[in-house]
Amino acid sequence: MERANFSAKDKTLELRFIGRTETEQTPKVALYAVEKGAIRKVEVIEGNRISLAELARNVKEGTYGFGPDMEEKQVTKEMLSTFRPKEKLAEWANTGVIEIVPKWRDWILPIVCVHGDVHRCRPIIWPLKVVTLAKFAPKVESSIITTKSDITFRPFPTLEIPRFCAPICNAVVEVYEKTCCCRLRPPFDIDDILGRLKDWLERVPPIPDPDPGPIGPFPEPGPIPIPLPGPGPDPVPFRQIERAMKMARAMDAPVPLGNPPEKLAEDYYALSALQPSERLAYIDDHYYLYPIFCTCSTRKVGETPVNESGEFSFCYWRPPVRAGCRVTYYYKVRQWQENQWVYIYDGSTTNDYFKASDDAHLRTWKGLACDPGSEVPGDGNFVLLENIGAIPSWQLVSPLQDSEFGLSSANPGDGLVNHDYTGQPWGQTLSFRLKFTEGMKGLGAKYYRVSLAKADSFGDPIGTPQPLTNPVAWRRWKWVGSQLQTEAVALGPNVVGSNSGLYLIPYEADAPDGGWLWFQFHQSWNTTLGDNAKYLITVEVFDAAGNKLKPQGSAGSGTDKPFTFRRWSTEAVTDAVNYAALVHMFHADNIACYGDIVDLRKNGVPSTEECQFIQGCENDNFSVGFYAFHARNFMAGYRLWYHRGLSGPNVDLETGTTNAPAGIPPVPSPLDSSNAKQSNSATFGTMLGTHQKCSFAIELRVEPKHTNGFGIITAYRAADTAAVALEKVPCLDLASIPKVVEKIELLK
């Protein structure tokens, strides 16, 4: 009845924004219904005018409101200028004006843009705390303060983390907004934040072996050993890390979809170094930390594809943020694999949050990545050994080539690599990545061959180099309907003409739909199948008929073509090799380190008893007889320490980087107390502290230098453990007893 009357006297109603000046912009407005707590958009108000009849038709009994024109799921009741139709329609019919309360200024929504990139990085195998300590301890060592959550900082040797990254170029990034409304004001417990960060850092994420797939030979490394520090308390307790790993496996902990963000470790150590009065300001400035200790609301605000470089950007209208609240972002990344969407990254599983202005670098261990190409220096068309695993070939120590298949005389250090340490031998399976410039295709180069021969002392091959014939297949992107899929392409081995062991050269032109996947290799070599010795790896190039090609004017057999073999000599320089093949030397060694605790000593006296309960004075010395060596001097270092009781400290007795005892090689015989090295000593008082007696675990770790190109081969580590109980007993100090001189009078 009432609606009919409004329809009969229809008029146009104007939205009037209370307090608006002539220069102020007005927002786009929509009409919403508030229904049992839910918000439903009824219609958009065009030009800030609406007919009375239309409004009357669209509203019923209940509550309605005017608000910003946006997705209804983003609208809250607090944002609306609400009304009840039966109370307001008659008034608006008389005045022709709908007044909008001053909150309309909040309806002019800011456009917020986020941006970043997605990369797959391999390998991520270090405990996050160790990585960050090694990188950032020197920066804060001088200013660090002692708190109950503090960690002792000490210098670490320079250990390079072999991280190799490539863009995720075919995927969709989902953008999530987290709104956190907690206040950081005293008496807020700042140590609670430090504690949460520390607990998170000490958890070892149970990252599984990456999905293999036919990406080419990719041996998975063991964890890189914890660096060998100088004397002092243990900064990264082995037991805590090992306990966390065991717990994660036992509890079926969820797999984090992403690499641990190092910035959280940086924040922890930065906060630890600040005065309490400065910490609140730090957290307020780094408010991406809020979701770690606040209760926050979460909503998805949109999604966007990544480009071919793995980069993304996304803009949206963000509704007003309540005073005192902070907005942070995290991201999920999904990829189309084998006819289904697969999530390859989820920042909420690693506490990887960002501000809107941050360049969000999303790093994951999962997913199919695109080949980023390389920036190997060199002019014209050339062929080069680019990588051995993740290690660039310029770090390989290889003599200059002096013949088609040989090198100049081999020095003791030739064939080793200077990467994590100086003079590392190669072990287990090595993966070789070659560099063929695209112009080689136009010269007719279709196949390559990688051959192996043991080297003599003059750097020449012993016998004829034998082709490596492991099956090699690469994957490339391929459009299947409207989706990019992947397909495997077998490269070889092939027999062409009279030559065997030939493999197709995978040029970029052979993968036109999106390139080849990363990280793929041209050949692999299992070094454990041969002797521990020096070897020569030879690369040759052939045409479609199996004829060998060689650089124009070079020495050796083959058809001249205008290209060069190049040797990557320094990071910025490659040198032409004027021979018909490309040769490098590799020193293979698969001998493990040796570590053994052979006796326990009080004041230098050894005891080899199985069960030892040793009593001593406060200042009596405890030491250990031990061995820590590699028979060919390929030990990175050793560490000998004791652990008191159940939860006492780890304290170093001794560390070293040379064989113990000195003089090895040769290895002494027998390996018993008579030839063992005596460790540095610690007094009973120092070891027991305030305890009169306690048990101790004595632990020895010996770390190898060996690498497979992806990390240290921890299978060649040695370890030993012994146990002893010590007790302090009172001792008579003879020096403190006064001397009594007895006077005897002789009889005359």
SULVEN-V575683 format. One record per backbone hydrogen bond with DSSP energy under -1.0 kcal/mol. NH is the residue of the N-H (numbers start at 1). CO is the residue of the C=O. If there is no record, write none. Layout:
nh:NH co:CO
nh:NH co:CO
//
This chain:
nh:5 co:1
nh:6 co:2
nh:7 co:3
nh:8 co:4
nh:9 co:5
nh:10 co:7
nh:13 co:50
nh:14 co:96
nh:15 co:48
nh:16 co:98
nh:18 co:100
nh:20 co:17
nh:24 co:21
nh:30 co:67
nh:31 co:43
nh:32 co:65
nh:33 co:40
nh:34 co:63
nh:35 co:38
nh:38 co:35
nh:40 co:33
nh:42 co:31
nh:43 co:31
nh:45 co:29
nh:49 co:46
nh:50 co:13
nh:52 co:11
nh:55 co:51
nh:56 co:52
nh:57 co:53
nh:58 co:54
nh:59 co:55
nh:64 co:83
nh:65 co:32
nh:66 co:81
nh:67 co:30
nh:69 co:28
nh:70 co:68
nh:74 co:71
nh:75 co:72
nh:79 co:76
nh:80 co:77
nh:81 co:66
nh:83 co:64
nh:87 co:84
nh:88 co:84
nh:89 co:85
nh:92 co:88
nh:93 co:89
nh:94 co:90
nh:95 co:91
nh:96 co:92
nh:98 co:14
nh:100 co:16
nh:104 co:101
nh:105 co:102
nh:106 co:103
nh:107 co:104
nh:109 co:107
nh:112 co:316
nh:114 co:314
nh:116 co:312
nh:117 co:360
nh:118 co:310
nh:119 co:362
nh:120 co:166
nh:121 co:364
nh:122 co:164
nh:131 co:127
nh:132 co:128
nh:133 co:129
nh:134 co:130
nh:135 co:131
nh:136 co:132
nh:137 co:133
nh:140 co:136
nh:141 co:137
nh:144 co:140
nh:150 co:147
nh:163 co:161
nh:164 co:122
nh:166 co:120
nh:168 co:118
nh:172 co:334
nh:173 co:304
nh:174 co:332
nh:175 co:302
nh:176 co:330
nh:177 co:299
nh:178 co:328
nh:179 co:297
nh:180 co:326
nh:185 co:183
nh:188 co:185
nh:190 co:188
nh:194 co:190
nh:195 co:191
nh:196 co:192
nh:197 co:193
nh:198 co:194
nh:199 co:195
nh:200 co:196
nh:201 co:197
nh:202 co:198
nh:207 co:205
nh:215 co:213
nh:234 co:650
nh:241 co:237
nh:242 co:238
nh:243 co:239
nh:244 co:240
nh:245 co:241
nh:246 co:242
nh:247 co:243
nh:248 co:244
nh:249 co:245
nh:250 co:246
nh:251 co:247
nh:253 co:248
nh:258 co:256
nh:259 co:363
nh:264 co:261
nh:266 co:262
nh:267 co:263
nh:268 co:264
nh:269 co:265
nh:270 co:266
nh:271 co:267
nh:272 co:268
nh:273 co:269
nh:278 co:275
nh:282 co:278
nh:283 co:279
nh:284 co:280
nh:285 co:281
nh:286 co:282
nh:289 co:286
nh:290 co:287
nh:292 co:289
nh:293 co:290
nh:294 co:290
nh:297 co:179
nh:299 co:177
nh:301 co:175
nh:302 co:175
nh:304 co:173
nh:306 co:171
nh:307 co:311
nh:310 co:307
nh:312 co:116
nh:314 co:114
nh:316 co:112
nh:318 co:110
nh:325 co:322
nh:326 co:180
nh:328 co:178
nh:329 co:354
nh:330 co:176
nh:332 co:174
nh:333 co:345
nh:334 co:172
nh:335 co:342
nh:337 co:340
nh:342 co:335
nh:344 co:333
nh:345 co:333
nh:346 co:257
nh:347 co:331
nh:349 co:346
nh:352 co:347
nh:353 co:351
nh:354 co:329
nh:358 co:355
nh:360 co:115
nh:360 co:358
nh:362 co:117
nh:364 co:119
nh:370 co:167
nh:371 co:516
nh:383 co:564
nh:384 co:435
nh:386 co:433
nh:387 co:433
nh:388 co:391
nh:389 co:431
nh:390 co:709
nh:391 co:388
nh:393 co:386
nh:395 co:392
nh:396 co:393
nh:397 co:416
nh:402 co:406
nh:403 co:406
nh:407 co:459
nh:408 co:400
nh:414 co:411
nh:415 co:397
nh:416 co:413
nh:417 co:424
nh:418 co:395
nh:419 co:421
nh:424 co:417
nh:426 co:587
nh:427 co:707
nh:430 co:525
nh:432 co:523
nh:433 co:387
nh:435 co:384
nh:437 co:382
nh:440 co:437
nh:441 co:438
nh:444 co:441
nh:445 co:440
nh:446 co:542
nh:447 co:542
nh:448 co:503
nh:449 co:540
nh:451 co:538
nh:452 co:466
nh:453 co:536
nh:455 co:534
nh:456 co:460
nh:459 co:456
nh:462 co:454
nh:466 co:452
nh:468 co:450
nh:472 co:492
nh:474 co:489
nh:476 co:487
nh:477 co:515
nh:478 co:485
nh:480 co:483
nh:483 co:480
nh:485 co:478
nh:487 co:476
nh:489 co:474
nh:491 co:472
nh:492 co:472
nh:494 co:502
nh:496 co:499
nh:499 co:496
nh:502 co:494
nh:503 co:448
nh:504 co:491
nh:505 co:446
nh:507 co:505
nh:510 co:507
nh:511 co:508
nh:514 co:511
nh:515 co:511
nh:517 co:475
nh:518 co:369
nh:522 co:432
nh:523 co:432
nh:525 co:430
nh:527 co:428
nh:527 co:525
nh:529 co:526
nh:530 co:527
nh:533 co:531
nh:535 co:586
nh:536 co:453
nh:537 co:584
nh:538 co:451
nh:539 co:582
nh:540 co:449
nh:542 co:447
nh:543 co:547
nh:546 co:543
nh:549 co:541
nh:550 co:559
nh:552 co:561
nh:554 co:551
nh:555 co:578
nh:559 co:548
nh:561 co:550
nh:563 co:561
nh:564 co:381
nh:566 co:383
nh:567 co:575
nh:569 co:567
nh:570 co:573
nh:573 co:570
nh:575 co:567
nh:577 co:565
nh:579 co:577
nh:580 co:555
nh:582 co:539
nh:584 co:537
nh:586 co:535
nh:587 co:415
nh:588 co:533
nh:589 co:426
nh:593 co:716
nh:594 co:629
nh:596 co:627
nh:598 co:625
nh:599 co:625
nh:600 co:607
nh:601 co:623
nh:602 co:605
nh:603 co:621
nh:605 co:602
nh:607 co:600
nh:614 co:725
nh:616 co:727
nh:620 co:617
nh:622 co:682
nh:623 co:601
nh:625 co:599
nh:626 co:677
nh:627 co:596
nh:628 co:660
nh:629 co:594
nh:633 co:630
nh:636 co:703
nh:637 co:703
nh:638 co:656
nh:639 co:701
nh:640 co:654
nh:641 co:699
nh:642 co:651
nh:643 co:697
nh:644 co:649
nh:645 co:695
nh:648 co:644
nh:651 co:642
nh:652 co:232
nh:653 co:640
nh:654 co:640
nh:656 co:638
nh:660 co:628
nh:672 co:670
nh:675 co:672
nh:677 co:626
nh:679 co:624
nh:682 co:622
nh:684 co:620
nh:685 co:618
nh:687 co:683
nh:688 co:684
nh:689 co:685
nh:691 co:688
nh:694 co:726
nh:696 co:724
nh:697 co:643
nh:698 co:722
nh:699 co:641
nh:700 co:720
nh:701 co:639
nh:702 co:718
nh:703 co:637
nh:705 co:634
nh:707 co:425
nh:708 co:711
nh:713 co:706
nh:714 co:712
nh:716 co:713
nh:717 co:714
nh:718 co:702
nh:720 co:700
nh:722 co:698
nh:724 co:696
nh:725 co:612
nh:726 co:694
nh:727 co:614
nh:728 co:692
nh:729 co:616
nh:734 co:732
nh:736 co:733
nh:737 co:734
//
